[in-house]
Amino acid sequence: MGLLGSICISIAVMTPGFVPNAGLDRILPVRWFRNLVLGDLYLGRVFMLAGLILLIGGWLRLRPAVTPRVPHAAILALWSLPMLLAPPIFSSDVFLYADQGWILHLGLDPYQIGLAQVGGPFDTNVHWVWRGTTAIYPPLALQIQHLIVSTTGYSGYLSVVAMRIPAIIAAIVIAVLVPRLARLLRVDPELAKWMAVLNPMLLLHYIGGAHNDALMAAGVLLACYLTYRFGRPGMLIGAAIIGVGTAIKQPGLMAAFAIGLIPVAHRLPSMPVARRLLVGGGHVLASIAVAGLAFVATTAATGLGFGWIRATSIGELTWSMSPSSVVEQIVGPIAGQFGYTGNLLPLFSQITTGLSVLALVWLAWRYFFADRIGHDPIGTRWRLDPAAPTDWHDYPLRWLAWAFILFSLGGSGYHTWYWLWGGIYLGMLRYNDKLMRLVVAIMIFLLTTEAGQEYYSVRTIPGMVLGATLAYLWWIYSVRWKFNRSDPTAATDAPVPSVSGGIR
């Protein structure tokens, strides 16, 4: 089912009228296929709908409670094959990457020169919303994009397809590290692999969409693994990796807080508040300092500087699924009826950004301090066994997963693939079947809305209503579904960080 779904989706995105892909028509066999087989856009829409149903359905049938052991990495590779040479899926960002690489090839600065402003093989396919805007990505991402387009000879098609190479590398890293990290956390690696490695969002957005978030997510995962495996030395190495990853995608820097707490998390319950602040805060500051220095050093090595700061507001140019954008889409037309024609999105995005930062602070308080005043750590009722004793060793990862998810909702723009920043950890945090159902429902909502926007030309709010309806129907239908194995074979004797930062 998953393979057939991948094939259908890969065919659907070759339909004329989808994301800008005029370069495909320069290749005779592809042009023949597009014009003769897919000349009708509605046929492509049928393929897309069937593909999404098959892909999600195949994924759900492989959940550990139904299929206890499967070769997740091999299945991901099989499902990926049809997408490797297909146009970008659910996004035209890859064309921006290629055009930014072209600008660097000309010896120009993407932080000064707008997209599609200097011609070249990629400017035709740059989406009209982003034409003339400067790069928002950090400098290492730009250099990687330049390397890919130069290696592929600045081909309007091959260079774009080759942008999947970093995402494929990231997917391999995720497939290798997720089960290893799950065993270090003493949880079922099968559920962890099912939620992270076979996740349809990873397939559609990282491999299909080739988003540079993939490298950032893989770097954060590697940092977490090294810290859990080697304690304080791993934390320092992991912090440096996070700094380098931040030079690809900025939100990665948040992970420095989490890995700073990993080596000492199991000691915190026995400490008074002041001691927790001293010990935990000291490790966090050390982690952030190393990550910050690595980020600055990487930026300096690229020679491109911090020009991306000037472009951080470009998300306000278009509507998205972010809370601030949804509010603006509702309030804006109403305000227009009273004569106000200004853009309210910048104001709303500042508010939601502030709220998301407060949410991160609140999460940290609930996880690491609320027990001192009689509160259970957040999420206890969602745990697989709420009565089981815990030594807090996975609390930093819990904070990171939900902090990524909440932070991504701040600002003016939200995209479905942001869910993966924290979503890849949810299968290794001992959550019960009810939370797993909720996660799947959220994914159905996000994918439905994204597909409606990017493929069926459905406006954001109607698409969200449709997505919420389908998610709710699935929630009711799946009330008796199980996700966790009844007799999980997770390694309970796996090493966890000791007081000294090594392994016990």
GIBELHU-V5471 format. One record per helix or strand of 2 or more residues. SS is the DSSP state (H for helix, E for strand). FROM is the first residue (numbers start at 1). LEN is the number of residues. If there is no record, write none. Layout:
ss from len
SS FROM LEN
SS FROM LEN
This chain:
ss from len
H 2 11
H 22 5
H 28 10
H 41 21
H 72 10
H 93 13
H 123 3
H 139 13
H 158 5
H 164 21
H 189 8
H 200 9
H 213 18
H 232 15
H 250 13
H 265 4
H 273 30
H 307 5
H 314 4
H 323 15
H 345 24
H 370 4
H 380 3
H 395 13
H 416 8
H 426 3
H 433 22
H 460 18
